[in-house]
Amino acid sequence: NTKNFTWTVNANITWYKNILAKLPQQRKNETIDGVKGYSSGNFFFGQGEPLYTYKKYKYAGPDPENGQALYYKRVKDENGKETLEKTTYDKLGTSDYFLCGTALPSAYGGFGTSLEAFGFDLSLDFNYSLGGQFYDSMYAMFMDSPKSNSRGQNWHADILKAWTPENKNTNVPRLQYADQYTASASDRFLTSSSYLSLQNINFGYTLPSKITERAFISKVRIYFAAENVWLWAKRQGTDPRQSMTGVAGSDTNANINNTYYSPIRTLSGGIQVTF
C-alpha cells in the first residue's frame, strides 16, 4: 500500500477427510478389494472408505492384436493367491469390481487480487477444486462403436485415436460396427473433477475529484464487469461444478454430463455516480 498504488491478495482453502466409520453387519453384504460394505448405484459404501467411492471394472486398454477393449479380471491360482489377467467385458463377474477413488474433492476454495493505481482499479476472483472425479457418461457415449440405432449420433474427436493395425500404440479400442463392449462402464470414463474458474473481472476508472467536485459530484466511476468468465477443466464442454458427488440431481445413478448448462457468462458496463 503506497500513496498511488494499492495491491490486495486474498485466498482461502477448505479441505477435509471423511470415512464411513461403522456399518451394521447386515450392510456388509459385499466385499471389494478386501473392504466389506454395500453397493448403491455407481458407488460402494465400505467401512473405512470415503463416501461416494466408485465401484467399477478396470479398463486394461485395447488388445494389441485386434484392438478389442480389455478389462482386468481377478484370478486365483492353486494356492489361493489372487492375480489379474486381461479379458473381454462379457467374461467379467461380480467379483471383478474394484474401488476406484471417490467423487469428493480433496480441497476447494478461491483466491483473488485487486489493484488500484492513479484512479484505475482492477479485481479478479477465481474458484478452484482439487481432487475427486466424476463418471463422464456423455464422453462414453461419444466414444462408442456404431450400432444399428446409431444413425445421427456424434463422436468425440478422440475417436480418431482408435486402434487400427497401423495405430497400435493407443489407449482407445477399435471402432468396430456392432461391438457392444467398446465403451462399457469402467474406470476408463472416470474423469478428474479438478477445475479452475475465473468467476469475475471488474475494471474501472474513477475521475479525479478535482473534476467531479466542480459539478457537485462526489465520485464518478466508469466500469466494465464480466461474470462467469472462464472454466478450465479436464474435459472441455463438461462442467464438474454441477455436483460434488459426481452425480446430477438427487439420482445416484445419474452422472454429470454436458447437457447441463454452466452459469451464463455475463458482460456489463456502466457509470456509477455518487453525489
C-alpha positions as CSV (number, residue, x, y, z in Angstrom):
1,N,0.0,0.0,0.0
2,T,1.6,3.3,-1.2
3,K,0.4,6.7,-2.0
4,N,-0.7,5.9,-5.5
5,F,-0.7,2.1,-5.5
6,T,-2.6,-0.5,-3.6
7,W,-2.4,-4.2,-4.2
8,T,-4.6,-6.7,-2.3
9,V,-4.4,-10.5,-2.4
10,N,-6.8,-12.9,-0.8
11,A,-7.1,-16.7,-0.7
12,N,-9.0,-19.4,1.1
13,I,-8.9,-23.2,1.1
14,T,-11.2,-25.9,2.6
15,W,-10.0,-29.4,2.9
16,Y,-11.4,-32.4,4.7
17,K,-11.1,-36.1,5.1
18,N,-14.1,-38.4,5.7
19,I,-14.6,-42.1,6.1
20,L,-17.6,-44.3,6.8
21,A,-16.6,-45.2,10.3
22,K,-19.0,-48.1,11.0
23,L,-21.6,-50.2,9.2
24,P,-24.1,-52.6,10.7
25,Q,-23.4,-56.2,10.0
26,Q,-26.4,-56.6,7.7
27,R,-25.0,-53.9,5.5
28,K,-21.7,-55.7,5.0
29,N,-23.1,-57.9,2.2
30,E,-20.3,-57.4,-0.4
31,T,-16.5,-57.4,-0.3
32,I,-14.4,-55.4,-2.8
33,D,-10.6,-55.1,-2.5
34,G,-10.9,-56.6,0.9
35,V,-13.4,-54.0,2.1
36,K,-16.8,-55.0,3.3
37,G,-19.9,-52.9,2.6
38,Y,-22.7,-52.5,0.1
39,S,-23.4,-51.0,-3.3
40,S,-25.7,-48.3,-4.3
41,G,-25.8,-47.1,-8.0
42,N,-22.3,-46.2,-9.1
43,F,-20.9,-46.2,-5.5
44,F,-19.7,-48.6,-2.9
45,F,-20.1,-47.7,0.7
46,G,-17.5,-49.6,2.7
47,Q,-16.4,-49.4,6.3
48,G,-13.2,-47.3,6.5
49,E,-13.6,-45.9,3.0
50,P,-14.6,-42.3,1.9
51,L,-18.2,-41.6,1.0
52,Y,-19.0,-41.8,-2.7
53,T,-16.3,-44.3,-3.5
54,Y,-16.7,-45.6,-7.1
55,K,-17.2,-49.3,-7.8
56,K,-16.1,-50.0,-11.4
57,Y,-14.4,-52.5,-13.6
58,K,-10.9,-51.6,-14.5
59,Y,-10.1,-50.9,-18.1
60,A,-6.9,-52.6,-19.4
61,G,-6.6,-50.9,-22.8
62,P,-7.1,-52.4,-26.3
63,D,-5.9,-55.9,-27.3
64,P,-2.6,-55.2,-29.2
65,E,-3.6,-57.8,-31.8
66,N,-7.2,-57.0,-32.7
67,G,-7.9,-53.7,-30.8
68,Q,-10.8,-55.2,-28.7
69,A,-11.4,-53.5,-25.4
70,L,-9.9,-55.5,-22.5
71,Y,-10.6,-55.3,-18.8
72,Y,-8.9,-56.8,-15.7
73,K,-10.3,-60.0,-14.2
74,R,-9.4,-61.4,-10.8
75,V,-8.0,-64.9,-11.0
76,K,-6.8,-67.2,-8.1
77,D,-4.1,-69.8,-8.5
78,E,-4.0,-73.2,-6.8
79,N,-2.6,-71.6,-3.7
80,G,-5.4,-69.1,-3.5
81,K,-3.2,-66.2,-4.5
82,E,-5.0,-63.6,-6.5
83,T,-3.6,-62.2,-9.7
84,L,-5.0,-60.1,-12.5
85,E,-5.4,-61.1,-16.2
86,K,-6.9,-59.3,-19.1
87,T,-10.1,-60.4,-20.6
88,T,-13.2,-59.1,-22.5
89,Y,-16.1,-57.4,-20.8
90,D,-18.5,-60.3,-21.3
91,K,-16.3,-62.5,-19.2
92,L,-16.3,-60.3,-16.1
93,G,-18.2,-61.2,-13.0
94,T,-19.3,-59.5,-9.7
95,S,-16.0,-60.4,-8.1
96,D,-14.1,-58.3,-10.7
97,Y,-15.1,-54.9,-9.4
98,F,-12.5,-52.5,-8.0
99,L,-12.7,-49.5,-5.7
100,C,-11.7,-46.6,-7.9
101,G,-11.5,-43.5,-5.7
102,T,-14.1,-41.0,-4.5
103,A,-16.2,-38.3,-6.2
104,L,-15.4,-35.8,-3.4
105,P,-12.6,-33.3,-3.8
106,S,-9.6,-33.2,-1.5
107,A,-9.7,-29.4,-1.3
108,Y,-11.6,-26.5,-2.7
109,G,-11.7,-22.7,-2.3
110,G,-11.0,-19.4,-4.0
111,F,-8.4,-16.7,-4.5
112,G,-8.3,-13.2,-5.9
113,T,-6.4,-10.0,-6.3
114,S,-7.2,-6.3,-6.7
115,L,-5.1,-3.4,-7.9
116,E,-5.7,0.3,-7.5
117,A,-3.4,2.9,-9.1
118,F,-3.9,6.5,-10.4
119,G,-7.6,6.2,-10.5
120,F,-7.7,2.8,-12.2
121,D,-8.9,-0.3,-10.4
122,L,-8.9,-4.0,-11.4
123,S,-10.1,-7.0,-9.5
124,L,-10.0,-10.7,-10.4
125,D,-11.7,-13.6,-8.5
126,F,-11.1,-17.3,-9.0
127,N,-12.6,-20.5,-7.6
128,Y,-10.9,-23.9,-7.7
129,S,-11.3,-27.5,-6.7
130,L,-8.6,-30.2,-6.4
131,G,-9.2,-34.0,-6.5
132,G,-12.3,-36.1,-6.9
133,Q,-13.7,-37.5,-10.1
134,F,-16.9,-37.9,-11.9
135,Y,-18.2,-40.5,-14.3
136,D,-18.4,-39.0,-17.8
137,S,-21.3,-40.9,-19.3
138,M,-21.6,-38.5,-22.2
139,Y,-18.0,-39.0,-23.2
140,A,-18.6,-42.7,-23.0
141,M,-21.5,-42.4,-25.4
142,F,-19.4,-40.3,-27.9
143,M,-16.6,-43.0,-27.8
144,D,-18.9,-46.0,-28.6
145,S,-18.8,-48.1,-31.7
146,P,-21.6,-47.6,-34.2
147,K,-24.7,-49.9,-34.0
148,S,-27.8,-50.3,-35.9
149,N,-29.5,-47.5,-33.9
150,S,-26.6,-45.1,-34.0
151,R,-27.7,-43.0,-37.0
152,G,-27.3,-39.3,-36.4
153,Q,-25.1,-39.8,-33.3
154,N,-22.0,-37.8,-32.9
155,W,-18.5,-38.9,-31.9
156,H,-15.8,-37.2,-29.8
157,A,-12.7,-36.1,-31.6
158,D,-10.7,-38.7,-29.5
159,I,-12.3,-41.4,-31.7
160,L,-9.6,-40.5,-34.2
161,K,-7.1,-42.1,-31.8
162,A,-8.9,-45.5,-32.0
163,W,-6.8,-48.7,-32.5
164,T,-6.0,-49.7,-36.1
165,P,-3.4,-52.2,-37.4
166,E,-1.3,-49.1,-38.2
167,N,-2.1,-47.4,-34.8
168,K,-1.5,-49.9,-32.1
169,N,0.1,-47.5,-29.6
170,T,-3.1,-46.1,-28.2
171,N,-5.4,-46.4,-25.3
172,V,-8.6,-46.2,-27.4
173,P,-10.1,-49.5,-28.6
174,R,-11.0,-50.3,-32.2
175,L,-14.0,-48.8,-33.9
176,Q,-16.0,-51.9,-34.8
177,Y,-19.6,-52.0,-36.0
178,A,-21.9,-53.6,-33.5
179,D,-19.2,-54.1,-30.9
180,Q,-21.3,-53.6,-27.8
181,Y,-18.4,-53.6,-25.4
182,T,-16.3,-50.8,-26.9
183,A,-17.4,-48.2,-24.3
184,S,-18.7,-50.4,-21.4
185,A,-18.8,-48.9,-18.0
186,S,-15.4,-48.9,-16.3
187,D,-12.8,-46.6,-14.7
188,R,-11.8,-45.6,-18.2
189,F,-14.6,-42.9,-18.1
190,L,-13.8,-41.6,-14.6
191,T,-12.6,-38.1,-15.2
192,S,-10.9,-35.6,-12.8
193,S,-13.2,-33.1,-11.2
194,S,-10.4,-30.6,-10.6
195,Y,-11.1,-27.2,-12.1
196,L,-10.2,-23.6,-12.0
197,S,-12.8,-20.9,-12.8
198,L,-12.4,-17.2,-13.4
199,Q,-15.5,-16.0,-11.7
200,N,-15.4,-12.3,-12.3
201,I,-13.4,-9.4,-13.6
202,N,-14.1,-5.8,-12.6
203,F,-12.2,-3.0,-14.2
204,G,-12.9,0.7,-13.7
205,Y,-11.6,4.2,-13.7
206,T,-12.6,6.9,-11.2
207,L,-12.4,10.5,-12.4
208,P,-10.2,12.8,-10.4
209,S,-12.1,14.5,-7.6
210,K,-11.0,18.0,-8.7
211,I,-13.0,17.5,-11.9
212,T,-16.2,16.0,-10.3
213,E,-16.3,18.5,-7.4
214,R,-16.9,21.3,-9.9
215,A,-20.2,19.6,-10.8
216,F,-21.0,19.0,-7.1
217,I,-20.5,15.3,-7.6
218,S,-18.6,13.2,-5.0
219,K,-17.5,10.4,-7.3
220,V,-17.8,9.2,-10.9
221,R,-16.6,5.7,-11.8
222,I,-16.7,4.2,-15.3
223,Y,-16.5,0.4,-15.1
224,F,-16.6,-2.9,-17.1
225,A,-17.6,-6.2,-15.4
226,A,-17.6,-9.8,-16.5
227,E,-19.1,-12.7,-14.6
228,N,-18.5,-16.5,-15.1
229,V,-15.7,-15.7,-17.4
230,W,-13.9,-19.0,-18.0
231,L,-13.6,-22.6,-16.8
232,W,-10.5,-24.8,-17.0
233,A,-11.3,-28.5,-16.5
234,K,-10.2,-31.9,-17.7
235,R,-13.0,-32.4,-20.2
236,Q,-13.8,-29.4,-22.4
237,G,-17.6,-28.9,-22.6
238,T,-18.4,-30.6,-19.3
239,D,-18.7,-28.6,-16.1
240,P,-17.6,-30.6,-13.0
241,R,-19.1,-27.9,-10.7
242,Q,-22.5,-29.4,-11.3
243,S,-22.2,-31.7,-8.3
244,M,-19.6,-32.5,-5.6
245,T,-20.8,-36.1,-5.5
246,G,-20.2,-36.8,-9.2
247,V,-23.9,-37.2,-9.9
248,A,-26.6,-34.9,-11.2
249,G,-29.5,-34.0,-9.1
250,S,-30.7,-36.5,-6.4
251,D,-30.5,-39.6,-8.5
252,T,-27.4,-41.6,-7.5
253,N,-27.4,-43.4,-10.8
254,A,-27.2,-40.2,-12.8
255,N,-24.0,-38.5,-13.8
256,I,-22.6,-35.1,-14.6
257,N,-22.9,-34.5,-18.3
258,N,-22.7,-31.8,-20.9
259,T,-26.4,-31.4,-21.4
260,Y,-26.5,-29.2,-18.3
261,Y,-25.6,-25.5,-18.9
262,S,-22.9,-23.9,-17.0
263,P,-23.6,-20.5,-15.3
264,I,-24.1,-17.9,-18.1
265,R,-21.2,-15.6,-18.9
266,T,-22.4,-12.0,-18.4
267,L,-20.7,-8.8,-19.6
268,S,-21.8,-5.4,-18.4
269,G,-20.6,-1.9,-18.1
270,G,-21.8,1.4,-16.7
271,I,-21.2,4.7,-14.9
272,Q,-21.5,5.0,-11.1
273,V,-22.3,8.5,-9.9
274,T,-22.2,9.3,-6.2
275,F,-23.5,12.7,-5.0
